Amino acid sequence: MAVTLTQFTDPFCTWCWGAEPVLRRIQETYGDHVELAFVMGGLVDDFESFADPANGITEPADVAPHWEEATQRHGMPVDASVWYENPPQSSYPACIAYEAAEFQGTAIAHRYLRRLRQAFAAEQRNIGDREVLVELADDVGLDLEQFRAALFGDRARAAFEEDRRYMHEVGARTFPTYRVTTGDDEVQLRGSQPFERLSEVLESAAPGLDRQSPRSLRSFVEEYGPVATREVAEVYQLDDEDARRKLTDLTAAGHLEERARGTGSFWAVTAND
């Protein structure tokens, strides 16, 4: 039975960035038997009118301490200086850009969303800037003429508004929120979730859902790279120190390269490996 795991999300959300290791483990554990989907929620329309009193956020610079605290819990690299030096004013352009990418296929749109998250969270890229959004589209191989037409036209904005209507309709008010769907059956989970909870709901919704072992570490990095140390730790059930040790060994052997970013590192296959 087909099962879909939908994440209601926003490229600004640090907890959605922190969920990347769990999503990687879902992909490696269930493969094509679980379909991943993303719905853009639009976290910040405009910082001129946005406020999050619960987290003490009334202007962009207030987000930096929130990110720094969050990374201590979720373990994904962040560089919070973007909020002081080059903050975006709205998450809507990035949400609309994801919709523009999706017109070229789900798989490449997912790669683009990952690129958006990483560029913003760990590389100080202002993903409220449309030209930055185009540069990131080029990074993942999107057709730029088609992408620009969708981004600067009406289709992607309309798709984003449809996502927001759907999010409101199902009562998803927290980022991330997850929705597991099989046929007419749906289960919704609010907030960040560990792999164990998501797998419990997935396997209950689709009895007989088979688990598989993850591919080799080098193959994993080749498939998804650049990957963060925390992602490797989650997928291979290691602590961060052991994960880093295995990645360092592959780097010393010439298979990988390390890229330090913000509070952590990413790993990618070397160009000539």
C-alpha positions in Angstrom: 0.0 0.0 0.0 1.3 3.4 -1.0 2.1 5.7 2.0 3.0 9.4 1.9 4.8 11.3 4.5 4.1 15.0 4.1 6.0 17.7 6.0 4.4 21.1 6.4 7.4 23.3 6.3 9.2 26.6 5.5 12.8 27.2 4.4 13.3 29.6 7.3 12.4 27.1 9.9 15.4 25.9 11.9 13.5 22.9 13.3 12.7 21.8 9.7 16.4 22.1 9.0 17.0 20.0 12.1 14.6 17.4 10.8 16.8 16.6 7.7 18.6 13.7 9.5 15.4 12.0 10.3 14.1 12.4 6.7 17.3 11.0 5.4 16.9 8.0 7.7 13.3 7.6 6.5 14.5 7.6 2.9 17.3 5.1 3.6 15.0 2.8 5.6 12.0 2.6 3.4 13.2 3.7 0.0 10.5 4.2 -2.6 7.9 2.6 -0.4 7.4 5.9 1.4 6.8 9.0 -0.7 8.0 12.3 0.8 6.0 15.5 0.1 6.4 19.1 1.2 3.8 21.7 1.7 5.0 25.3 2.0 3.5 27.2 4.9 4.9 30.7 4.8 6.4 31.4 8.2 7.2 35.1 7.8 5.3 37.3 5.4 7.2 40.4 6.3 9.3 41.2 9.4 7.9 44.7 9.4 4.7 43.1 10.8 5.9 39.7 12.1 6.3 38.9 15.8 6.8 35.7 17.8 6.5 36.8 21.4 6.9 33.2 22.7 10.5 33.1 21.3 11.2 36.8 21.9 11.3 37.6 18.1 10.2 41.0 16.9 13.0 41.7 14.3 15.5 39.6 12.3 18.4 39.9 14.7 16.2 38.2 17.4 16.2 35.0 15.4 20.0 34.5 15.8 19.9 33.4 19.5 17.0 31.1 18.7 19.0 29.4 16.0 22.0 29.1 18.3 19.9 27.4 21.0 18.2 25.2 18.5 21.4 23.8 16.9 22.5 22.6 20.4 19.4 20.3 20.3 19.0 19.3 16.6 22.8 19.2 15.8 22.6 20.5 12.2 25.2 23.2 11.3 24.0 26.8 11.4 25.6 30.2 10.9 23.3 32.6 12.7 25.3 35.7 11.5 23.0 35.9 8.5 20.4 37.4 10.8 22.7 40.2 11.7 24.5 40.8 8.4 22.2 40.0 5.6 18.7 39.0 6.8 15.8 38.3 4.5 12.6 40.2 5.2 10.2 37.4 4.2 10.2 33.6 3.7 7.5 33.9 1.0 10.0 34.3 -1.9 11.7 31.0 -0.9 8.4 29.2 -0.6 7.4 30.4 -4.0 10.7 29.4 -5.4 10.2 25.8 -4.2 6.8 25.8 -6.0 8.6 27.1 -9.2 11.1 24.2 -8.9 8.3 21.7 -8.4 7.0 22.4 -11.9 10.1 20.7 -13.1 9.6 17.5 -11.1 9.3 16.4 -7.5 12.8 14.9 -7.2 14.6 18.0 -8.4 12.3 20.2 -6.3 13.3 18.2 -3.2 17.0 18.8 -4.0 16.3 22.4 -4.4 14.5 22.7 -1.1 17.5 21.0 0.6 19.8 23.5 -1.2 17.6 26.4 0.1 17.8 25.2 3.6 21.5 24.6 3.6 22.4 27.9 1.9 20.3 29.8 4.4 21.1 27.9 7.6 24.8 27.4 7.1 26.1 29.6 4.3 24.8 33.1 5.1 22.8 33.3 1.8 19.8 35.6 1.8 17.0 33.4 0.4 14.7 36.4 0.3 16.7 37.7 -2.6 15.2 36.4 -5.9 18.6 36.4 -7.7 20.0 34.2 -4.9 17.1 31.9 -5.4 18.0 31.7 -9.1 21.7 31.0 -8.3 20.6 28.1 -6.0 18.4 26.8 -8.7 21.4 26.7 -11.0 23.3 24.8 -8.3 20.9 21.8 -8.5 20.5 21.8 -12.3 17.0 23.4 -12.8 16.2 24.8 -16.2 16.7 28.5 -15.4 14.5 29.8 -18.1 11.6 27.8 -16.9 12.4 28.5 -13.3 12.5 32.3 -13.8 9.3 32.2 -15.7 7.5 30.4 -12.9 9.2 32.4 -10.1 8.5 35.8 -11.6 5.1 34.9 -12.9 1.8 33.9 -11.3 1.9 30.1 -11.3 4.3 29.5 -8.5 2.6 32.1 -6.3 -0.8 30.5 -6.9 0.6 27.1 -6.0 2.0 28.6 -2.8 -1.3 30.1 -1.9 -2.9 26.7 -2.5 -0.4 25.1 -0.1 -1.3 27.7 2.5 -5.0 27.0 2.1 -4.4 23.3 2.5 -2.3 23.9 5.7 -5.1 26.0 7.2 -7.7 23.4 6.1 -6.0 20.5 8.0 -5.1 22.7 11.0 -1.3 22.5 10.6 -0.1 25.5 12.6 3.4 24.3 13.7 6.6 23.9 11.7 7.2 21.1 11.1 3.9 19.3 11.1 3.8 15.8 9.6 0.9 14.0 7.9 1.0 10.3 7.1 -1.5 9.3 4.4 -2.6 5.9 3.1 -5.7 6.0 0.9 -8.4 7.7 3.0 -6.6 7.3 6.3 -4.6 10.2 7.7 -2.6 10.7 10.9 -1.1 14.1 11.8 1.8 14.8 14.1 2.6 18.2 15.4 6.2 19.5 15.8 9.6 17.8 15.5 9.4 14.0 15.6 12.1 11.4 16.2 12.5 8.6 13.6 11.0 6.1 16.0 7.7 7.9 16.2 7.4 8.5 12.5 8.3 4.9 11.7 5.7 3.7 14.2 3.0 5.7 12.5 4.2 4.7 9.0 4.3 1.0 9.8 0.9 1.2 11.5 -0.6 2.9 8.5 1.0 0.5 6.0 1.4 -3.0 7.7 4.2 -5.0 6.0 6.2 -1.9 5.2 9.7 -3.4 4.8 12.8 -1.9 6.3 16.2 -2.0 4.5 19.7 -1.4 5.6 21.3 1.9 4.5 23.8 1.8 1.6 27.5 2.1 2.3 28.6 5.4 3.8 30.5 6.6 0.7 27.5 5.8 -1.5 25.2 7.7 1.0 27.4 10.8 0.7 27.5 10.4 -3.1 23.7 10.2 -3.3 22.8 13.0 -0.9 26.0 15.1 -0.4 27.0 17.4 0.9 25.7 15.8 4.1 26.2 17.0 7.7 27.8 14.9 10.4 24.5 14.7 12.2 22.8 13.1 9.2 25.4 10.4 9.1 25.0 9.8 12.8 21.2 9.5 12.5 21.2 7.2 9.5 23.9 4.8 10.8 22.9 5.1 14.4 26.2 6.4 15.6 27.0 9.2 18.1 28.4 12.3 16.4 32.0 11.6 17.4 31.9 8.1 15.8 30.2 9.5 12.7 32.9 12.1 12.4 35.6 9.5 12.8 34.2 7.4 10.0 33.9 10.4 7.7 37.4 11.6 8.6 38.7 8.1 7.7 37.1 8.3 4.2 38.5 11.8 3.8 42.0 10.6 4.7 41.6 7.9 2.1 40.8 10.5 -0.6 37.2 9.6 -1.0 35.5 12.6 0.7 36.2 16.2 1.4 35.1 18.2 4.5 33.6 21.6 4.3 33.4 23.5 7.6 30.3 25.7 7.8 29.0 27.5 10.8 28.7 25.3 13.8 29.6 22.1 12.0 30.8 20.4 8.8 29.4 19.0 5.6 31.0 16.1 3.6 31.0 15.5 -0.1 32.6 13.1 -2.5 35.8 14.4 -4.0 35.7 15.5 -7.6 38.2 12.9 -8.8 37.1 9.9 -6.7 
